[in-house]
């Protein structure tokens, strides 16, 4: 978990996921910007895992 606070990419990922979870728990409507950011983060995460698996 320490890596998430030193690497900017990991930090942004954690923050976006925490914001998404907060909106779900508090039953707030999830803004489109947050949905787009979350989709981008998940797509990047899955894309990097797939490309690492090919090597």
Secondary structure, 3 states (H helix, E strand, C coil): CHHHHHCHHHHHHHHHHHHHHHHHHCCCCCCHHHHHHHHHHHHHHHHHHHHHHHC
